[in-house]
Amino acid sequence: MQELTLIQKNITWAVPVLFSNTVHAVDQGWVALLFGDSSAKMSCRLTLYPFKQFDTVGTVLVLGLLLS
């Protein structure tokens, strides 16, 4: 069996991580809205569009830690 290259491994991991991170963020915003916190709704983060969930510092730090 052929071994995957580093780029193939990163792509293989990036898709499910991006999807699960987006769903997790929407779930958090939805539950917060149920408990009376509308900040996620006001910042338009109750969507499955992943780039709405993108936080520059948090995303760069998490990816940096995952790749190291």
PDB file of N, CA, C and O in Angstrom:
ATOM      1  N   MET A   1       0.839  -1.179   0.000  1.00  0.00           N
ATOM      2  CA  MET A   1       0.000   0.000   0.000  1.00  0.00           C
ATOM      3  C   MET A   1       0.886   1.244   0.000  1.00  0.00           C
ATOM      4  O   MET A   1       1.924   1.282   0.659  1.00  0.00           O
ATOM      5  N   GLN A   2       0.468   2.234  -0.731  1.00  0.00           N
ATOM      6  CA  GLN A   2       1.263   3.445  -0.883  1.00  0.00           C
ATOM      7  C   GLN A   2       0.992   4.412   0.273  1.00  0.00           C
ATOM      8  O   GLN A   2      -0.153   4.616   0.676  1.00  0.00           O
ATOM      9  N   GLU A   3       2.061   4.995   0.790  1.00  0.00           N
ATOM     10  CA  GLU A   3       1.961   5.964   1.888  1.00  0.00           C
ATOM     11  C   GLU A   3       1.515   7.319   1.337  1.00  0.00           C
ATOM     12  O   GLU A   3       1.927   7.720   0.248  1.00  0.00           O
ATOM     13  N   LEU A   4       0.665   8.024   2.100  1.00  0.00           N
ATOM     14  CA  LEU A   4       0.208   9.351   1.696  1.00  0.00           C
ATOM     15  C   LEU A   4       1.298  10.393   1.939  1.00  0.00           C
ATOM     16  O   LEU A   4       2.081  10.283   2.882  1.00  0.00           O
ATOM     17  N   THR A   5       1.334  11.399   1.077  1.00  0.00           N
ATOM     18  CA  THR A   5       2.289  12.487   1.277  1.00  0.00           C
ATOM     19  C   THR A   5       1.757  13.418   2.364  1.00  0.00           C
ATOM     20  O   THR A   5       0.608  13.297   2.791  1.00  0.00           O
ATOM     21  N   LEU A   6       2.590  14.334   2.799  1.00  0.00           N
ATOM     22  CA  LEU A   6       2.204  15.269   3.854  1.00  0.00           C
ATOM     23  C   LEU A   6       1.027  16.132   3.418  1.00  0.00           C
ATOM     24  O   LEU A   6       0.121  16.387   4.211  1.00  0.00           O
ATOM     25  N   ILE A   7       1.032  16.576   2.185  1.00  0.00           N
ATOM     26  CA  ILE A   7      -0.072  17.410   1.680  1.00  0.00           C
ATOM     27  C   ILE A   7      -1.368  16.602   1.642  1.00  0.00           C
ATOM     28  O   ILE A   7      -2.425  17.123   1.997  1.00  0.00           O
ATOM     29  N   GLN A   8      -1.307  15.359   1.224  1.00  0.00           N
ATOM     30  CA  GLN A   8      -2.498  14.514   1.184  1.00  0.00           C
ATOM     31  C   GLN A   8      -3.042  14.263   2.588  1.00  0.00           C
ATOM     32  O   GLN A   8      -4.255  14.255   2.799  1.00  0.00           O
ATOM     33  N   LYS A   9      -2.141  14.060   3.543  1.00  0.00           N
ATOM     34  CA  LYS A   9      -2.578  13.872   4.934  1.00  0.00           C
ATOM     35  C   LYS A   9      -3.247  15.125   5.469  1.00  0.00           C
ATOM     36  O   LYS A   9      -4.275  15.040   6.140  1.00  0.00           O
ATOM     37  N   ASN A  10      -2.673  16.294   5.179  1.00  0.00           N
ATOM     38  CA  ASN A  10      -3.254  17.546   5.671  1.00  0.00           C
ATOM     39  C   ASN A  10      -4.631  17.792   5.065  1.00  0.00           C
ATOM     40  O   ASN A  10      -5.542  18.234   5.766  1.00  0.00           O
ATOM     41  N   ILE A  11      -4.795  17.516   3.791  1.00  0.00           N
ATOM     42  CA  ILE A  11      -6.099  17.691   3.152  1.00  0.00           C
ATOM     43  C   ILE A  11      -7.108  16.698   3.724  1.00  0.00           C
ATOM     44  O   ILE A  11      -8.273  17.033   3.939  1.00  0.00           O
ATOM     45  N   THR A  12      -6.647  15.480   3.966  1.00  0.00           N
ATOM     46  CA  THR A  12      -7.526  14.460   4.531  1.00  0.00           C
ATOM     47  C   THR A  12      -8.028  14.863   5.915  1.00  0.00           C
ATOM     48  O   THR A  12      -9.175  14.582   6.262  1.00  0.00           O
ATOM     49  N   TRP A  13      -7.197  15.507   6.692  1.00  0.00           N
ATOM     50  CA  TRP A  13      -7.590  15.960   8.031  1.00  0.00           C
ATOM     51  C   TRP A  13      -8.326  17.290   8.004  1.00  0.00           C
ATOM     52  O   TRP A  13      -9.187  17.519   8.854  1.00  0.00           O
ATOM     53  N   ALA A  14      -8.022  18.171   7.067  1.00  0.00           N
ATOM     54  CA  ALA A  14      -8.572  19.524   7.067  1.00  0.00           C
ATOM     55  C   ALA A  14     -10.079  19.539   6.833  1.00  0.00           C
ATOM     56  O   ALA A  14     -10.795  20.312   7.471  1.00  0.00           O
ATOM     57  N   VAL A  15     -10.557  18.712   5.945  1.00  0.00           N
ATOM     58  CA  VAL A  15     -11.988  18.724   5.612  1.00  0.00           C
ATOM     59  C   VAL A  15     -12.855  18.344   6.816  1.00  0.00           C
ATOM     60  O   VAL A  15     -13.763  19.106   7.149  1.00  0.00           O
ATOM     61  N   PRO A  16     -12.628  17.217   7.483  1.00  0.00           N
ATOM     62  CA  PRO A  16     -13.486  16.902   8.642  1.00  0.00           C
ATOM     63  C   PRO A  16     -13.287  17.860   9.818  1.00  0.00           C
ATOM     64  O   PRO A  16     -14.234  18.128  10.558  1.00  0.00           O
ATOM     65  N   VAL A  17     -12.077  18.377   9.999  1.00  0.00           N
ATOM     66  CA  VAL A  17     -11.846  19.332  11.084  1.00  0.00           C
ATOM     67  C   VAL A  17     -12.603  20.626  10.813  1.00  0.00           C
ATOM     68  O   VAL A  17     -13.219  21.181  11.723  1.00  0.00           O
ATOM     69  N   LEU A  18     -12.567  21.109   9.592  1.00  0.00           N
ATOM     70  CA  LEU A  18     -13.298  22.321   9.230  1.00  0.00           C
ATOM     71  C   LEU A  18     -14.798  22.121   9.410  1.00  0.00           C
ATOM     72  O   LEU A  18     -15.481  22.988   9.954  1.00  0.00           O
ATOM     73  N   PHE A  19     -15.309  20.985   8.955  1.00  0.00           N
ATOM     74  CA  PHE A  19     -16.741  20.711   9.081  1.00  0.00           C
ATOM     75  C   PHE A  19     -17.159  20.589  10.545  1.00  0.00           C
ATOM     76  O   PHE A  19     -18.152  21.189  10.955  1.00  0.00           O
ATOM     77  N   SER A  20     -16.416  19.822  11.332  1.00  0.00           N
ATOM     78  CA  SER A  20     -16.797  19.625  12.730  1.00  0.00           C
ATOM     79  C   SER A  20     -16.651  20.907  13.536  1.00  0.00           C
ATOM     80  O   SER A  20     -17.449  21.155  14.440  1.00  0.00           O
ATOM     81  N   ASN A  21     -15.661  21.718  13.232  1.00  0.00           N
ATOM     82  CA  ASN A  21     -15.496  22.990  13.920  1.00  0.00           C
ATOM     83  C   ASN A  21     -16.671  23.917  13.618  1.00  0.00           C
ATOM     84  O   ASN A  21     -17.161  24.609  14.510  1.00  0.00           O
ATOM     85  N   THR A  22     -17.120  23.933  12.376  1.00  0.00           N
ATOM     86  CA  THR A  22     -18.249  24.778  11.985  1.00  0.00           C
ATOM     87  C   THR A  22     -19.531  24.331  12.678  1.00  0.00           C
ATOM     88  O   THR A  22     -20.264  25.155  13.225  1.00  0.00           O
ATOM     89  N   VAL A  23     -19.802  23.034  12.657  1.00  0.00           N
ATOM     90  CA  VAL A  23     -21.009  22.521  13.308  1.00  0.00           C
ATOM     91  C   VAL A  23     -20.958  22.788  14.813  1.00  0.00           C
ATOM     92  O   VAL A  23     -21.968  23.157  15.411  1.00  0.00           O
ATOM     93  N   HIS A  24     -19.807  22.606  15.414  1.00  0.00           N
ATOM     94  CA  HIS A  24     -19.646  22.855  16.848  1.00  0.00           C
ATOM     95  C   HIS A  24     -19.911  24.325  17.187  1.00  0.00           C
ATOM     96  O   HIS A  24     -20.576  24.614  18.182  1.00  0.00           O
ATOM     97  N   ALA A  25     -19.410  25.239  16.389  1.00  0.00           N
ATOM     98  CA  ALA A  25     -19.613  26.667  16.642  1.00  0.00           C
ATOM     99  C   ALA A  25     -21.077  27.056  16.486  1.00  0.00           C
ATOM    100  O   ALA A  25     -21.593  27.855  17.268  1.00  0.00           O
ATOM    101  N   VAL A  26     -21.751  26.498  15.480  1.00  0.00           N
ATOM    102  CA  VAL A  26     -23.178  26.780  15.297  1.00  0.00           C
ATOM    103  C   VAL A  26     -23.972  26.220  16.474  1.00  0.00           C
ATOM    104  O   VAL A  26     -24.889  26.877  16.967  1.00  0.00           O
ATOM    105  N   ASP A  27     -23.636  25.027  16.926  1.00  0.00           N
ATOM    106  CA  ASP A  27     -24.319  24.444  18.080  1.00  0.00           C
ATOM    107  C   ASP A  27     -24.146  25.302  19.325  1.00  0.00           C
ATOM    108  O   ASP A  27     -25.104  25.518  20.068  1.00  0.00           O
ATOM    109  N   GLN A  28     -22.945  25.785  19.556  1.00  0.00           N
ATOM    110  CA  GLN A  28     -22.710  26.655  20.707  1.00  0.00           C
ATOM    111  C   GLN A  28     -23.524  27.932  20.612  1.00  0.00           C
ATOM    112  O   GLN A  28     -24.109  28.371  21.602  1.00  0.00           O
ATOM    113  N   GLY A  29     -23.567  28.528  19.439  1.00  0.00           N
ATOM    114  CA  GLY A  29     -24.336  29.749  19.255  1.00  0.00           C
ATOM    115  C   GLY A  29     -25.820  29.522  19.423  1.00  0.00           C
ATOM    116  O   GLY A  29     -26.523  30.369  19.974  1.00  0.00           O
ATOM    117  N   TRP A  30     -26.304  28.387  18.952  1.00  0.00           N
ATOM    118  CA  TRP A  30     -27.717  28.070  19.076  1.00  0.00           C
ATOM    119  C   TRP A  30     -28.119  27.867  20.539  1.00  0.00           C
ATOM    120  O   TRP A  30     -29.153  28.372  20.976  1.00  0.00           O
ATOM    121  N   VAL A  31     -27.302  27.130  21.295  1.00  0.00           N
ATOM    122  CA  VAL A  31     -27.583  26.909  22.713  1.00  0.00           C
ATOM    123  C   VAL A  31     -27.479  28.223  23.482  1.00  0.00           C
ATOM    124  O   VAL A  31     -28.289  28.485  24.371  1.00  0.00           O
ATOM    125  N   ALA A  32     -26.501  29.042  23.152  1.00  0.00           N
ATOM    126  CA  ALA A  32     -26.392  30.352  23.805  1.00  0.00           C
ATOM    127  C   ALA A  32     -27.631  31.197  23.533  1.00  0.00           C
ATOM    128  O   ALA A  32     -28.111  31.906  24.416  1.00  0.00           O
ATOM    129  N   LEU A  33     -28.145  31.120  22.311  1.00  0.00           N
ATOM    130  CA  LEU A  33     -29.360  31.852  21.965  1.00  0.00           C
ATOM    131  C   LEU A  33     -30.551  31.341  22.783  1.00  0.00           C
ATOM    132  O   LEU A  33     -31.386  32.132  23.222  1.00  0.00           O
ATOM    133  N   LEU A  34     -30.629  30.040  22.986  1.00  0.00           N
ATOM    134  CA  LEU A  34     -31.699  29.474  23.812  1.00  0.00           C
ATOM    135  C   LEU A  34     -31.624  29.970  25.255  1.00  0.00           C
ATOM    136  O   LEU A  34     -32.650  30.105  25.921  1.00  0.00           O
ATOM    137  N   PHE A  35     -30.414  30.240  25.734  1.00  0.00           N
ATOM    138  CA  PHE A  35     -30.234  30.725  27.099  1.00  0.00           C
ATOM    139  C   PHE A  35     -30.207  32.247  27.183  1.00  0.00           C
ATOM    140  O   PHE A  35     -29.905  32.796  28.242  1.00  0.00           O
ATOM    141  N   GLY A  36     -30.514  32.934  26.093  1.00  0.00           N
ATOM    142  CA  GLY A  36     -30.686  34.369  26.128  1.00  0.00           C
ATOM    143  C   GLY A  36     -29.517  35.204  25.631  1.00  0.00           C
ATOM    144  O   GLY A  36     -29.599  36.432  25.648  1.00  0.00           O
ATOM    145  N   ASP A  37     -28.438  34.582  25.190  1.00  0.00           N
ATOM    146  CA  ASP A  37     -27.291  35.328  24.668  1.00  0.00           C
ATOM    147  C   ASP A  37     -27.399  35.405  23.147  1.00  0.00           C
ATOM    148  O   ASP A  37     -27.236  34.392  22.467  1.00  0.00           O
ATOM    149  N   SER A  38     -27.667  36.567  22.616  1.00  0.00           N
ATOM    150  CA  SER A  38     -27.875  36.702  21.173  1.00  0.00           C
ATOM    151  C   SER A  38     -26.645  37.222  20.433  1.00  0.00           C
ATOM    152  O   SER A  38     -26.759  37.657  19.287  1.00  0.00           O
ATOM    153  N   SER A  39     -25.484  37.185  21.058  1.00  0.00           N
ATOM    154  CA  SER A  39     -24.292  37.736  20.410  1.00  0.00           C
ATOM    155  C   SER A  39     -23.893  36.945  19.160  1.00  0.00           C
ATOM    156  O   SER A  39     -23.437  37.541  18.184  1.00  0.00           O
ATOM    157  N   ALA A  40     -24.053  35.625  19.167  1.00  0.00           N
ATOM    158  CA  ALA A  40     -23.729  34.826  17.973  1.00  0.00           C
ATOM    159  C   ALA A  40     -24.690  35.145  16.838  1.00  0.00           C
ATOM    160  O   ALA A  40     -24.291  35.188  15.674  1.00  0.00           O
ATOM    161  N   LYS A  41     -25.948  35.367  17.173  1.00  0.00           N
ATOM    162  CA  LYS A  41     -26.929  35.709  16.133  1.00  0.00           C
ATOM    163  C   LYS A  41     -26.657  37.095  15.570  1.00  0.00           C
ATOM    164  O   LYS A  41     -26.770  37.313  14.364  1.00  0.00           O
ATOM    165  N   MET A  42     -26.298  38.036  16.446  1.00  0.00           N
ATOM    166  CA  MET A  42     -26.032  39.401  15.986  1.00  0.00           C
ATOM    167  C   MET A  42     -24.776  39.467  15.118  1.00  0.00           C
ATOM    168  O   MET A  42     -24.690  40.312  14.227  1.00  0.00           O
ATOM    169  N   SER A  43     -23.807  38.591  15.363  1.00  0.00           N
ATOM    170  CA  SER A  43     -22.593  38.586  14.544  1.00  0.00           C
ATOM    171  C   SER A  43     -22.693  37.627  13.361  1.00  0.00           C
ATOM    172  O   SER A  43     -21.693  37.334  12.707  1.00  0.00           O
ATOM    173  N   CYS A  44     -23.909  37.138  13.088  1.00  0.00           N
ATOM    174  CA  CYS A  44     -24.200  36.256  11.937  1.00  0.00           C
ATOM    175  C   CYS A  44     -23.384  34.972  11.955  1.00  0.00           C
ATOM    176  O   CYS A  44     -22.929  34.525  10.902  1.00  0.00           O
ATOM    177  N   ARG A  45     -23.186  34.373  13.114  1.00  0.00           N
ATOM    178  CA  ARG A  45     -22.410  33.137  13.211  1.00  0.00           C
ATOM    179  C   ARG A  45     -23.275  31.902  13.358  1.00  0.00           C
ATOM    180  O   ARG A  45     -22.763  30.817  13.635  1.00  0.00           O
ATOM    181  N   LEU A  46     -24.582  32.051  13.177  1.00  0.00           N
ATOM    182  CA  LEU A  46     -25.462  30.885  13.215  1.00  0.00           C
ATOM    183  C   LEU A  46     -25.686  30.367  11.798  1.00  0.00           C
ATOM    184  O   LEU A  46     -26.823  30.252  11.341  1.00  0.00           O
ATOM    185  N   THR A  47     -24.620  30.066  11.129  1.00  0.00           N
ATOM    186  CA  THR A  47     -24.663  29.570   9.760  1.00  0.00           C
ATOM    187  C   THR A  47     -23.621  28.465   9.598  1.00  0.00           C
ATOM    188  O   THR A  47     -22.620  28.436  10.313  1.00  0.00           O
ATOM    189  N   LEU A  48     -23.861  27.564   8.661  1.00  0.00           N
ATOM    190  CA  LEU A  48     -22.900  26.493   8.392  1.00  0.00           C
ATOM    191  C   LEU A  48     -21.849  26.904   7.371  1.00  0.00           C
ATOM    192  O   LEU A  48     -21.040  26.079   6.947  1.00  0.00           O
ATOM    193  N   TYR A  49     -21.855  28.160   6.975  1.00  0.00           N
ATOM    194  CA  TYR A  49     -20.818  28.663   6.083  1.00  0.00           C
ATOM    195  C   TYR A  49     -19.532  28.805   6.912  1.00  0.00           C
ATOM    196  O   TYR A  49     -19.486  29.643   7.813  1.00  0.00           O
ATOM    197  N   PRO A  50     -18.493  28.014   6.635  1.00  0.00           N
ATOM    198  CA  PRO A  50     -17.345  27.937   7.539  1.00  0.00           C
ATOM    199  C   PRO A  50     -16.549  29.229   7.680  1.00  0.00           C
ATOM    200  O   PRO A  50     -15.927  29.445   8.720  1.00  0.00           O
ATOM    201  N   PHE A  51     -16.548  30.093   6.671  1.00  0.00           N
ATOM    202  CA  PHE A  51     -15.729  31.295   6.777  1.00  0.00           C
ATOM    203  C   PHE A  51     -16.346  32.345   7.680  1.00  0.00           C
ATOM    204  O   PHE A  51     -15.664  33.287   8.083  1.00  0.00           O
ATOM    205  N   LYS A  52     -17.627  32.203   8.007  1.00  0.00           N
ATOM    206  CA  LYS A  52     -18.246  33.080   9.010  1.00  0.00           C
ATOM    207  C   LYS A  52     -17.727  32.741  10.404  1.00  0.00           C
ATOM    208  O   LYS A  52     -17.717  33.593  11.292  1.00  0.00           O
ATOM    209  N   GLN A  53     -17.295  31.494  10.591  1.00  0.00           N
ATOM    210  CA  GLN A  53     -16.795  31.039  11.893  1.00  0.00           C
ATOM    211  C   GLN A  53     -15.304  31.310  12.064  1.00  0.00           C
ATOM    212  O   GLN A  53     -14.754  31.095  13.145  1.00  0.00           O
ATOM    213  N   PHE A  54     -14.654  31.775  11.016  1.00  0.00           N
ATOM    214  CA  PHE A  54     -13.200  31.939  11.006  1.00  0.00           C
ATOM    215  C   PHE A  54     -12.768  33.053  11.953  1.00  0.00           C
ATOM    216  O   PHE A  54     -13.197  34.199  11.823  1.00  0.00           O
ATOM    217  N   ASP A  55     -11.932  32.703  12.887  1.00  0.00           N
ATOM    218  CA  ASP A  55     -11.341  33.647  13.813  1.00  0.00           C
ATOM    219  C   ASP A  55      -9.833  33.604  13.573  1.00  0.00           C
ATOM    220  O   ASP A  55      -9.198  32.572  13.788  1.00  0.00           O
ATOM    221  N   THR A  56      -9.270  34.701  13.136  1.00  0.00           N
ATOM    222  CA  THR A  56      -7.881  34.708  12.680  1.00  0.00           C
ATOM    223  C   THR A  56      -6.921  34.171  13.740  1.00  0.00           C
ATOM    224  O   THR A  56      -6.168  33.234  13.471  1.00  0.00           O
ATOM    225  N   VAL A  57      -6.938  34.740  14.915  1.00  0.00           N
ATOM    226  CA  VAL A  57      -5.978  34.329  15.946  1.00  0.00           C
ATOM    227  C   VAL A  57      -6.251  32.902  16.399  1.00  0.00           C
ATOM    228  O   VAL A  57      -5.328  32.091  16.476  1.00  0.00           O
ATOM    229  N   GLY A  58      -7.512  32.584  16.700  1.00  0.00           N
ATOM    230  CA  GLY A  58      -7.841  31.245  17.178  1.00  0.00           C
ATOM    231  C   GLY A  58      -7.564  30.172  16.146  1.00  0.00           C
ATOM    232  O   GLY A  58      -7.018  29.119  16.476  1.00  0.00           O
ATOM    233  N   THR A  59      -7.929  30.421  14.913  1.00  0.00           N
ATOM    234  CA  THR A  59      -7.733  29.423  13.867  1.00  0.00           C
ATOM    235  C   THR A  59      -6.252  29.215  13.572  1.00  0.00           C
ATOM    236  O   THR A  59      -5.807  28.078  13.413  1.00  0.00           O
ATOM    237  N   VAL A  60      -5.498  30.282  13.498  1.00  0.00           N
ATOM    238  CA  VAL A  60      -4.066  30.161  13.218  1.00  0.00           C
ATOM    239  C   VAL A  60      -3.359  29.444  14.367  1.00  0.00           C
ATOM    240  O   VAL A  60      -2.492  28.605  14.124  1.00  0.00           O
ATOM    241  N   LEU A  61      -3.710  29.757  15.599  1.00  0.00           N
ATOM    242  CA  LEU A  61      -3.083  29.097  16.749  1.00  0.00           C
ATOM    243  C   LEU A  61      -3.437  27.615  16.804  1.00  0.00           C
ATOM    244  O   LEU A  61      -2.566  26.778  17.041  1.00  0.00           O
ATOM    245  N   VAL A  62      -4.701  27.290  16.589  1.00  0.00           N
ATOM    246  CA  VAL A  62      -5.110  25.883  16.635  1.00  0.00           C
ATOM    247  C   VAL A  62      -4.431  25.090  15.532  1.00  0.00           C
ATOM    248  O   VAL A  62      -3.917  24.000  15.783  1.00  0.00           O
ATOM    249  N   LEU A  63      -4.421  25.618  14.316  1.00  0.00           N
ATOM    250  CA  LEU A  63      -3.755  24.908  13.224  1.00  0.00           C
ATOM    251  C   LEU A  63      -2.259  24.769  13.483  1.00  0.00           C
ATOM    252  O   LEU A  63      -1.671  23.729  13.185  1.00  0.00           O
ATOM    253  N   GLY A  64      -1.645  25.801  14.030  1.00  0.00           N
ATOM    254  CA  GLY A  64      -0.223  25.741  14.344  1.00  0.00           C
ATOM    255  C   GLY A  64       0.086  24.668  15.386  1.00  0.00           C
ATOM    256  O   GLY A  64       1.092  23.964  15.292  1.00  0.00           O
ATOM    257  N   LEU A  65      -0.796  24.557  16.382  1.00  0.00           N
ATOM    258  CA  LEU A  65      -0.600  23.534  17.404  1.00  0.00           C
ATOM    259  C   LEU A  65      -0.856  22.129  16.861  1.00  0.00           C
ATOM    260  O   LEU A  65      -0.175  21.177  17.243  1.00  0.00           O
ATOM    261  N   LEU A  66      -1.838  22.003  15.974  1.00  0.00           N
ATOM    262  CA  LEU A  66      -2.118  20.680  15.397  1.00  0.00           C
ATOM    263  C   LEU A  66      -0.993  20.203  14.479  1.00  0.00           C
ATOM    264  O   LEU A  66      -0.695  19.011  14.419  1.00  0.00           O
ATOM    265  N   LEU A  67      -0.378  21.133  13.772  1.00  0.00           N
ATOM    266  CA  LEU A  67       0.673  20.741  12.832  1.00  0.00           C
ATOM    267  C   LEU A  67       2.037  20.547  13.491  1.00  0.00           C
ATOM    268  O   LEU A  67       2.936  19.960  12.888  1.00  0.00           O
ATOM    269  N   SER A  68       2.198  21.029  14.711  1.00  0.00           N
ATOM    270  CA  SER A  68       3.503  20.876  15.369  1.00  0.00           C
ATOM    271  C   SER A  68       3.614  19.584  16.135  1.00  0.00           C
ATOM    272  O   SER A  68       4.650  19.313  16.741  1.00  0.00           O
TER     273      SER A  68
END
